[in-house]
Amino acid sequence: MRGFMFGLGIGIGLGVLFAPMSGEETRRNLSDRASDLADTARETGDQLRDRVRTGMSAIRGGGTGTTGMGATGTETAGV
């Protein structure tokens, strides 16, 4: 994943250097891309935080709702 992100950054950088746009257009384009990247990172962070909270809730609750096993290690279905 890290290699992909590095390659993506290099590709964007080269694209900006060789793009036939004016400086103002290029700066606006870079700003838009950076904003999109920040939004994506924020959303990914929010998703990760939600997953951690869900996992912590399952651990604190003893995991009975996620595995179908009771505290004694026997199935609790139908009880």
C-alpha positions in Angstrom: 0.0 0.0 0.0 2.8 2.4 0.9 4.5 1.7 -2.5 1.2 2.5 -4.3 0.8 5.8 -2.5 4.5 6.7 -3.3 3.9 5.9 -7.0 0.7 7.8 -7.0 2.5 10.9 -5.5 5.3 10.6 -8.1 2.8 10.3 -10.9 0.8 13.3 -9.8 4.0 15.3 -9.4 5.2 14.5 -12.9 1.7 15.1 -14.3 1.8 18.6 -12.8 5.2 19.4 -14.1 4.3 18.4 -17.7 0.7 19.6 -17.7 -0.1 22.3 -20.3 -1.9 24.5 -17.7 -1.2 28.0 -16.4 0.3 28.4 -12.9 -3.0 29.6 -11.5 -4.9 26.6 -12.9 -2.2 24.3 -11.6 -2.3 25.7 -8.1 -6.1 25.5 -8.1 -5.9 21.9 -9.3 -3.3 21.0 -6.6 -5.4 22.6 -4.0 -8.5 20.6 -5.1 -6.5 17.4 -5.1 -5.0 18.0 -1.7 -8.5 18.8 -0.3 -9.9 15.5 -1.8 -7.0 13.6 -0.3 -7.5 15.2 3.1 -11.2 14.3 2.9 -10.4 10.7 2.0 -7.9 10.5 4.9 -10.5 11.9 7.3 -13.2 9.4 6.2 -10.7 6.5 6.5 -9.8 7.7 10.0 -13.5 7.9 10.9 -14.1 4.4 9.6 -11.1 3.0 11.5 -12.3 4.7 14.7 -15.8 3.2 14.3 -14.3 -0.3 13.8 -12.1 0.0 16.9 -15.1 1.2 18.9 -17.2 -1.7 17.7 -14.4 -4.1 18.5 -13.9 -2.7 22.0 -17.6 -2.9 22.6 -17.6 -6.5 21.6 -14.6 -7.2 23.9 -16.2 -5.4 26.8 -19.5 -7.2 26.3 -17.7 -10.6 26.6 -18.2 -11.3 22.9 -21.4 -13.3 23.5 -23.2 -11.4 20.7 -20.5 -12.0 18.1 -19.6 -15.7 18.5 -22.7 -17.4 19.7 -20.8 -18.8 22.6 -21.5 -18.2 26.3 -19.1 -17.5 29.1 -18.7 -21.3 29.7 -17.7 -21.9 26.1 -21.0 -23.7 25.2 -23.5 -22.6 22.6 -26.2 -20.2 23.8 -28.6 -20.6 20.9 -32.1 -21.4 22.1 -31.4 -20.4 25.7 
